[in-house]
Amino acid sequence: MQQTSEPSQSRPMKFEILHPAWGALALILSVSACSGHHDSKQETTLSAFQVCDSTLDSSAVASLQRMGATEKFSELPGTDDVGHANKFSLRRAAGTLHDDITKRNQCDVFKSGDKTGHSLIEVDFSASRDHPSVNSSSVQGESENTLYPIGVYAKVHARTSATLYFKCTTYGSTKTADSTPYVRGYLYSTPDQASPNTTGKDLMVILNSISRSMAKQLGCASQAALPSRVPST
């Protein structure tokens, strides 16, 4: 694992920098959805093994439980404005990789019974034509960025976000020209929801586990070559 400065940002990384805007956008979308707002009266209590379409392995389950300081969770209930369930589905998320962020199926996990409306983690997958270059040099003020030797690029920023790019050719349409060689996974953790015991590695462990399932769903597990365990610090 290497410490790294923030790499020069290509278009796919723009959203990572503006993750507060993502949170605001997610809030707007959830309010405008037919019944998509987080209502504790509608929520179904889930275990860590059940969230995000049951994509968390045992290590990721332990990380999520540590982050939330609980064993009970929920996902965004209801449907969006076109009738699609807000709950995460690997199949649907795989089918929306090339869509605008407002149309992609994301995994929003809440602590069960939470009244703030703030998710513990938000996970999004999108198709990408490129990825940031790995820069092993350290620059003062950038020490909160940590690189992991996973996929083609993997980074954790403090305890708030994790980014993972892996090889996986996908298509926006039937045209070969619309193909993209990478998939970008991004996890954001709302600071006011995460336990003080949360570590940066927890975020990467969870994102890597869900990414492995996504790669399998897309039929590119061998190409992605994501590890079953995230390297120790």
C-alpha positions in Angstrom: 0.0 0.0 0.0 1.3 3.4 -0.9 0.6 6.9 0.2 -0.2 9.2 -2.7 -1.1 12.7 -3.5 -4.4 13.3 -5.2 -3.9 12.4 -8.9 -4.8 14.8 -11.6 -8.5 14.5 -12.1 -9.9 13.1 -15.3 -13.6 13.5 -16.1 -14.6 10.3 -14.1 -13.0 11.6 -11.0 -14.8 15.0 -11.0 -17.7 13.5 -9.1 -15.5 12.2 -6.4 -14.2 15.6 -5.6 -17.7 16.9 -5.4 -19.0 14.2 -3.2 -20.9 16.7 -1.0 -22.8 17.6 -4.2 -23.6 13.9 -4.7 -25.1 13.8 -1.3 -27.3 16.8 -2.1 -28.3 15.3 -5.4 -29.2 12.0 -3.7 -31.3 14.0 -1.3 -33.1 15.8 -4.1 -33.7 12.6 -6.0 -35.0 10.8 -2.9 -37.4 13.5 -2.2 -38.7 13.7 -5.7 -39.1 9.9 -6.0 -42.7 8.5 -5.8 -42.0 6.9 -2.4 -38.2 6.9 -2.3 -37.6 9.0 0.7 -36.1 7.1 3.7 -39.0 6.5 6.0 -38.3 4.4 9.1 -42.0 3.3 9.0 -41.4 1.6 5.7 -37.9 0.2 6.2 -37.1 -3.5 6.4 -34.4 -4.3 8.9 -31.6 -6.2 7.2 -28.4 -7.8 8.4 -25.0 -6.8 7.0 -25.0 -10.0 5.0 -28.3 -8.9 3.3 -27.5 -5.4 2.2 -26.4 -4.4 -1.3 -27.9 -7.6 -2.8 -26.0 -9.8 -0.4 -22.7 -8.9 -1.9 -20.7 -8.4 1.4 -18.3 -11.2 2.3 -17.5 -11.9 6.0 -14.7 -9.3 6.1 -17.0 -6.7 4.6 -19.7 -7.6 7.0 -17.4 -7.0 9.9 -16.3 -3.7 8.5 -19.9 -2.5 8.0 -20.9 -3.5 11.5 -17.8 -1.7 12.9 -18.7 1.4 10.8 -22.3 1.5 12.0 -21.7 0.2 15.5 -24.7 -2.0 14.9 -25.8 -5.2 13.3 -29.1 -3.9 12.0 -29.4 -1.9 8.7 -31.8 -0.9 6.1 -31.8 0.3 2.5 -33.7 3.0 0.7 -37.3 1.8 0.5 -39.9 2.5 -2.2 -39.5 3.2 -5.9 -38.1 6.0 -8.1 -40.1 8.2 -10.3 -40.3 5.6 -13.1 -41.3 2.7 -10.8 -38.0 1.0 -10.3 -37.2 -0.2 -6.8 -34.7 2.0 -4.9 -33.2 -1.1 -3.3 -29.9 -2.1 -4.8 -29.8 -4.9 -7.3 -26.6 -6.2 -9.0 -28.5 -7.0 -12.2 -30.1 -3.5 -12.4 -26.9 -1.7 -11.4 -25.0 -3.6 -14.1 -27.5 -2.5 -16.6 -27.3 1.2 -15.6 -23.4 1.6 -15.7 -23.6 3.8 -18.8 -26.5 5.9 -17.5 -26.4 9.3 -16.0 -25.9 9.2 -12.2 -29.5 10.3 -11.6 -30.6 7.0 -13.3 -28.0 4.6 -11.9 -29.0 2.0 -9.3 -27.0 2.7 -6.2 -26.7 1.0 -2.8 -27.6 3.3 0.0 -27.3 1.6 3.4 -28.7 3.2 6.6 -28.5 2.3 10.2 -31.8 0.7 11.1 -34.1 3.2 12.9 -32.0 6.2 11.8 -33.9 9.4 11.8 -31.4 11.7 10.1 -32.0 10.5 6.6 -28.2 10.3 6.1 -26.9 7.0 4.8 -24.0 5.2 6.4 -22.6 4.3 3.0 -23.5 5.1 -0.6 -22.1 2.9 -3.4 -22.2 3.7 -7.1 -20.8 1.9 -10.2 -20.3 3.5 -13.5 -18.5 2.7 -16.8 -15.3 4.6 -17.5 -13.1 5.1 -20.6 -10.0 5.7 -18.4 -8.6 5.7 -14.9 -6.3 8.0 -12.8 -2.6 7.3 -13.0 -0.9 5.9 -9.9 1.4 8.5 -8.4 3.6 7.2 -5.6 4.9 10.6 -4.5 3.6 12.3 -1.4 2.7 16.0 -1.3 2.2 17.9 2.0 -1.5 18.2 2.7 -2.4 15.0 0.7 -1.4 12.4 3.3 -5.1 11.3 3.8 -5.0 9.6 0.4 -3.9 6.0 0.5 -3.5 3.7 -2.5 -4.1 0.0 -2.5 -2.7 -2.5 -5.0 -6.2 -3.6 -6.2 -7.6 -3.4 -9.7 -6.0 -0.8 -11.9 -6.5 2.0 -9.4 -7.7 2.0 -5.8 -7.7 4.8 -3.3 -9.2 5.6 0.1 -9.5 9.3 1.2 -9.4 9.4 5.0 -12.5 7.6 6.3 -15.0 9.2 4.0 -14.5 7.7 0.5 -13.1 4.9 -1.5 -12.6 4.6 -5.2 -11.8 1.4 -7.2 -11.3 1.1 -10.9 -11.1 -2.4 -12.4 -10.8 -3.8 -15.9 -14.2 -4.8 -17.3 -15.3 -4.1 -20.9 -19.0 -3.0 -21.0 -21.2 -1.6 -23.7 -23.5 1.4 -23.7 -25.4 0.0 -26.7 -24.9 -2.8 -29.3 -22.3 -0.7 -31.0 -18.7 -1.7 -30.3 -17.7 2.0 -30.5 -19.7 2.6 -27.3 -17.6 0.1 -25.3 -15.6 1.2 -22.2 -12.7 -0.8 -20.8 -13.1 0.0 -17.1 -15.7 0.1 -14.3 -15.5 2.6 -11.5 -16.8 1.8 -8.0 -17.2 4.6 -5.6 -18.2 4.5 -1.9 -19.0 7.5 0.2 -19.5 7.3 4.0 -21.4 10.2 5.7 -19.2 11.4 8.5 -22.0 11.9 11.0 -23.0 8.3 10.6 -19.7 6.4 10.8 -18.4 5.2 14.2 -15.2 6.6 15.5 -13.8 3.1 15.2 -14.1 3.2 11.4 -10.9 2.8 9.5 -10.1 3.8 5.9 -9.5 0.1 5.2 -13.1 -0.7 6.2 -14.3 1.4 3.2 -12.0 -0.4 0.7 -12.9 -3.9 2.1 -16.6 -3.2 1.6 -16.1 -1.6 -1.9 -13.8 -4.5 -3.0 -16.4 -7.1 -1.9 -19.2 -5.5 -3.8 -17.0 -4.8 -6.8 -16.1 -8.5 -6.9 -19.8 -9.4 -7.1 -20.3 -6.7 -9.8 -17.5 -8.1 -11.9 -19.0 -11.6 -11.7 -22.4 -10.2 -12.6 -20.8 -8.5 -15.7 -18.9 -11.6 -16.6 -15.5 -10.1 -16.2 -14.3 -11.5 -12.9 -11.1 -12.9 -14.5 -10.4 -9.7 -16.3 -11.0 -7.6 -13.1 -8.8 -9.9 -11.0 -9.9 -8.4 -7.7 -8.5 -10.1 -4.6 -10.6 -12.0 -2.1 -8.8 -10.1 0.7 -7.7 -6.4 0.8 -4.0 -6.2 1.7 -3.2 -5.2 5.2 -1.7 -1.9 6.0 
